[in-house]
């Protein structure tokens, strides 16, 4: 969104999120997730909604997963 990049990384212990301002930090060295919590809270549902536009994906708790075949 704009100059910001939100990264979703599923892990066994939970989902890890990273937020970067690509305009000032193109090398992604400074994760802004704690400093820009309002921006994260605005972007997170947008990213989830965008991923779920793929009919093969589903949300299970905090995890975005491929749907299983019946």
N, C-alpha and C positions, 0 to 999 in steps of 0.2 A: 504494500500500500504506500504509494508515494515513494519516499526514499527509504522506507522501513522494510525490513525482511524478518518475518517470523518463521522460526524453524521448529517443527514438530518431530521429536525423536522418541519413538516407543522403545521402552526397555523393560526387562523382566521386573524391575523394582518400581515401575511406574513410568509416566510420560515425562520427558524432559523438554522444556521449552527454552528457546533462545530468541532474543530480539536484538536486531542490529540496525543502526542508521547507516545505510550504505553510502550516503553522500559524504559523511564525515569519517566513516570507518569501513572503507571498501574491503579491507582484509579481514573483517569480522573478528577483531581482537577484543572488543569490549561488549560483552553481553549486557544489555540494558534492562533485562527482565525485572530486576528489583527497583531500578531507578525510574522506570517509565511504566509503572503498574497499570495506570489508567489506559495507556495506549495498548498494552498487552490485553487488558480486559475488553477493549474494543475490537482488536484484531482477531483474537482467538475464535470467537463465534463465526466471524467471517471466513476464516480459513477452514473451520470444520464444515460450514455450510458448503463451501466451494468443493471440498473433497467429497462430500456426500451427494453432490450432483451426479457423481459416477454411480449408476445403479448397482454396480457390483460391490459397493462399499457399504459398511454399516458402522454404527457407533455402539460400542459395548463398554459402558463405564466411561473412562477417559480415553479408551483405545479406539482408533479407526482401523477397522479390519475388513478384509475381503469377506463377502457373504459366502457361506458354505452351500454347496449344492445339496438339495434334498435327496 
